[in-house]
Amino acid sequence: MKIQRTSILSGKTTEREMPITQEQLDRHRNGELIQDVFYMLSDDDREFIVSGITSDEWNALYKEPEQ
């Protein structure tokens, strides 16, 4: 299923194909915990569903300063 989210950090809209169903999305929207409904997804994929933030954005935000 294609999931489209807008990042709360950058405002950039990204679309990603994920192995999930509409039923699972509905369960999560109705209050079930994301880690219970989408147990098969990575932390990065679950974060994308919740906030639209991609792993690239997180890595850029928390990049180690060069020494």
N, C-alpha and C positions, 0 to 999 in steps of 0.2 A: 504494500500500500504506500502511495506517495504521501509524505507528510511535509507540509510547508509551515515554516515558523519564521517569525521576525525576531531577531536577537534583541534582548533588552539592553545589551551593551552597545551595539553598533547601529542598530536600526536596520541592518541588512537582512533581507528576506532570502532564505535558503530552502531548497526543496531536497528531500532525501527519500529514497526508497527504503522501506523498513518492513521486516517480516512480522507485521502485526495486522489485526483486524479492526473493523469499525466497532465491533462488540467490545473489544479490549479498551479502545479509546473511550467509549461510553462508560464502561465500568470505572475507569480512572476519573473521568469528569464527574461521575456520581459519588466520588469520595473514596474509592478503594486506593490503597497505597500504590504508588507507581512501581515500587520494587516487588510488590506481590503480583500485580497485573502483568508487568513486563519483565519478569524474572530472567528471561532469556536474552535481554538486551544488555549491552555494556553500560557502564556508568555514563559514558559520554553520550550514548544514544538516548538514555533516559533524561539527561540534562537538556538535550536538544528538544525533546518533547515538551518539557516543562518551561524552558526559558528561551529557546531558540538559539542559545549560545552553542557554537561549534567548538570542537577541541582546538582548532587553530586559534580561535579568539581567546580561549583560556590560556593557551601557551603564550600568546603575544602579551596578554595582560600580566601574567606572572613570570615573565621572562627573567632569568637570572641576570643581574647586572654584570657587565664585563669587567674583569679586574686587570 
